[in-house]
Amino acid sequence: MISVQQVSKHYRGRKALQDISFTIQKGEIFGLIGPNGAGKSTCISLLATINKPEAGDIQVDGQSILKYPEPLRGRLGYVPQEIALYPMLSAYENLDFWAGVYEVKSSERKHRIEQALRDLKLFDRMHDKVKTFSGGMKRRLNIAASLLHRPDILIMDEPTAGVDVLSRATIADLIRGLKQVGCTIIITSHYIDELELLCDRIAVLHNGSLLHTGTVDEVLKTTGASNLEQLMLKLEEE
């Protein structure tokens, strides 16, 4: 279980997150939603151990990841908004590089790379240079890189931003498949309808504060909104 406990984060005096607390259960898909500037990416960066809060704690299975980040990093897959690939290398070469970073054993590396390429529907393009890929294909390869060490926690920051319909569907199928094998997935997305279908529970952030947590139905019942898109429009107007 992941426990976020009274966490606050500020940038140059600006409140990014203020005293937020929530839990994420093992094996669930948990969505972070909110308007631009709500604090979603800041929260993601803290969960991924990229940044540290000024106050509060984050624990995974009872151990603080602020005090002891290294054990979590071996279990964690992180998909950033930015594409972290080498355009002059092939898809296979990129994944081989990341497999080395994740210290995947050489005896397992080829199998894991090929499996990740199959899962993201890129197997037939494995030897093509990334510079020839569409935006959606680059996104999918970026995700494939995060899976090579078989993490049991996957953090995805806008993984479907600007991608085609096929890539969105492929990524959604992958997320559902990872849940079935027990992976805990934390995701942000501007595609609210996507999160409404995928997530077991969500947290609604606004201006750095946590407004609601629960299932989609629970949040909609509490807020009186008919769907998450309507809720987001209401928050953007405030």
C-alpha positions in Angstrom: 0.0 0.0 0.0 1.1 3.6 -0.7 0.3 6.2 1.9 0.6 9.9 1.3 0.6 11.6 4.7 0.0 15.4 5.0 2.4 16.2 2.2 3.1 19.9 1.2 5.4 21.2 -1.5 6.1 24.7 -2.6 8.1 26.3 -5.5 9.5 29.8 -5.0 6.8 30.5 -2.4 4.0 29.2 -4.6 1.9 26.4 -3.1 2.0 23.4 -5.3 0.6 20.9 -2.8 -0.8 21.7 0.6 -1.3 19.1 3.3 -2.6 16.3 1.1 -3.3 12.8 2.3 -4.5 9.7 0.5 -3.8 6.0 0.2 -3.4 3.7 -2.9 -4.1 0.1 -2.5 -1.9 -2.6 -4.0 -3.0 -3.7 -7.5 -5.4 -0.8 -8.2 -5.4 1.8 -10.9 -5.4 5.2 -9.2 -6.0 8.4 -11.1 -4.9 11.9 -10.3 -7.2 14.5 -11.9 -7.6 18.2 -11.8 -7.3 21.4 -13.9 -3.9 22.7 -15.1 -1.8 23.8 -12.1 -3.8 21.6 -9.7 -0.6 19.8 -8.5 -0.9 16.5 -10.4 2.6 16.5 -11.9 4.1 17.7 -8.6 2.4 14.8 -6.8 3.7 12.4 -9.5 7.3 13.7 -9.0 7.1 13.1 -5.3 5.7 9.6 -5.7 8.5 8.8 -8.2 11.1 10.0 -5.7 12.3 12.7 -8.1 11.5 15.5 -5.7 10.9 15.7 -1.9 8.2 17.6 0.0 8.8 20.3 2.6 6.4 18.5 5.0 4.8 15.2 5.4 5.8 11.7 4.4 5.1 9.1 1.7 5.3 5.4 2.7 5.2 2.3 0.6 4.4 -0.9 2.6 5.1 1.0 5.8 8.5 2.3 4.8 9.2 6.0 4.2 10.4 6.6 0.6 11.7 10.0 1.6 14.2 8.4 4.1 14.8 5.2 2.1 14.1 5.8 -1.7 16.4 3.2 -3.1 14.4 0.1 -2.3 11.4 1.6 -4.0 13.3 2.7 -7.1 14.0 -1.0 -7.9 10.2 -1.7 -7.8 9.2 1.4 -9.7 8.5 2.2 -13.3 8.1 5.8 -14.3 6.7 7.2 -17.6 7.4 10.9 -17.8 5.6 13.4 -19.9 8.8 14.0 -21.9 10.0 11.4 -24.4 13.2 9.9 -23.1 14.5 8.2 -26.2 17.5 8.5 -28.6 16.1 9.3 -32.1 19.1 7.9 -34.0 18.9 4.5 -32.3 16.4 1.8 -33.2 13.6 0.8 -30.9 15.5 -2.3 -29.8 18.7 -0.3 -29.2 16.8 2.2 -27.1 15.3 -0.5 -24.9 18.6 -2.3 -24.7 20.1 0.9 -23.3 17.3 1.2 -20.7 17.6 -2.4 -19.8 21.2 -1.7 -18.9 20.2 1.3 -16.8 17.7 -1.0 -14.9 20.4 -3.7 -14.6 18.4 -6.3 -16.3 20.5 -9.5 -16.6 22.0 -10.0 -20.0 20.5 -13.5 -20.1 17.0 -12.1 -19.8 17.4 -8.8 -21.8 16.5 -10.0 -25.3 13.3 -11.8 -24.1 12.1 -8.8 -22.0 12.8 -6.3 -24.8 10.9 -8.4 -27.3 8.0 -8.9 -24.9 7.7 -5.2 -24.2 7.7 -4.5 -27.9 5.0 -7.0 -28.5 2.9 -5.6 -25.6 3.1 -2.1 -27.1 2.5 -3.3 -30.7 6.0 -2.3 -31.9 7.6 -5.6 -32.5 7.6 -5.3 -36.3 9.4 -1.9 -36.0 12.1 -3.0 -33.5 15.0 -2.3 -35.9 13.7 1.0 -37.2 15.2 4.2 -35.9 13.0 6.1 -33.5 13.3 9.3 -35.6 11.0 7.6 -38.1 8.3 6.9 -35.5 5.1 8.8 -35.1 4.3 10.6 -31.8 2.1 7.8 -30.6 4.8 5.2 -31.4 7.3 7.1 -29.4 4.9 7.3 -26.5 4.4 3.6 -26.6 8.2 2.9 -26.8 8.7 5.3 -23.8 6.2 3.1 -21.8 8.0 -0.1 -23.0 11.2 1.2 -21.5 9.6 1.6 -18.1 8.5 -2.1 -18.0 11.8 -3.8 -18.7 12.6 -4.4 -15.0 9.1 -5.6 -14.3 8.0 -3.0 -11.8 5.2 -3.7 -9.4 4.4 0.0 -9.2 4.0 2.0 -12.4 3.7 5.8 -12.4 2.4 7.4 -15.7 2.4 11.2 -16.2 0.1 11.9 -19.2 1.1 8.7 -21.1 -1.5 9.3 -23.9 -0.8 13.1 -24.4 -1.1 13.9 -28.1 -1.3 10.3 -29.3 -3.5 8.7 -32.0 -6.6 6.6 -31.2 -4.8 3.3 -31.8 -2.0 4.2 -29.4 -4.5 5.3 -26.7 -6.3 1.9 -27.0 -3.0 0.0 -26.9 -1.9 1.8 -23.8 -5.3 1.3 -22.1 -5.2 -2.4 -22.9 -1.7 -2.6 -21.4 -2.8 -0.8 -18.2 -5.6 -3.3 -17.8 -3.3 -6.2 -18.4 -0.8 -4.9 -15.8 -3.5 -4.6 -13.2 -4.5 -8.2 -13.8 -1.0 -9.4 -12.8 -1.0 -7.2 -9.6 0.8 -4.1 -10.7 -0.2 -0.8 -9.0 -0.7 2.0 -11.5 -0.8 5.7 -10.8 -1.9 7.8 -13.8 -2.6 11.4 -14.8 -4.3 12.2 -18.1 -6.1 15.1 -19.8 -8.4 12.5 -21.3 -11.0 12.4 -18.5 -13.2 9.8 -20.2 -10.1 7.6 -20.3 -9.6 7.8 -16.5 -13.3 7.4 -15.9 -13.2 4.0 -17.6 -9.8 2.8 -16.3 -9.5 3.9 -12.7 -10.6 2.0 -9.6 -10.3 5.2 -7.6 -9.3 8.8 -8.2 -8.0 11.8 -6.3 -9.3 15.2 -7.3 -6.7 18.0 -6.9 -7.4 21.8 -7.3 -4.9 24.6 -6.6 -2.7 22.3 -4.7 -5.4 20.9 -2.4 -7.0 17.5 -2.3 -10.8 17.9 -2.8 -12.1 14.4 -3.1 -10.9 10.7 -3.2 -12.9 7.6 -3.9 -14.4 5.7 -6.8 -15.6 7.7 -9.8 -19.2 7.0 -8.7 -18.4 8.2 -5.1 -16.8 11.4 -6.3 -19.6 12.2 -8.7 -22.2 11.5 -6.0 -20.4 13.8 -3.6 -19.9 16.6 -6.1 -23.3 16.3 -7.9 -21.6 16.2 -11.3 -22.9 13.9 -13.9 -19.5 12.9 -15.1 -15.8 13.7 -14.5 -15.6 16.1 -17.5 -18.4 18.2 -16.1 -16.6 18.2 -12.7 -13.4 19.4 -14.4 -15.2 22.2 -16.2 -16.7 23.4 -13.0 -13.3 23.4 -11.3 -11.7 25.3 -14.2 -14.3 28.0 -13.8 -13.6 28.6 -10.1 
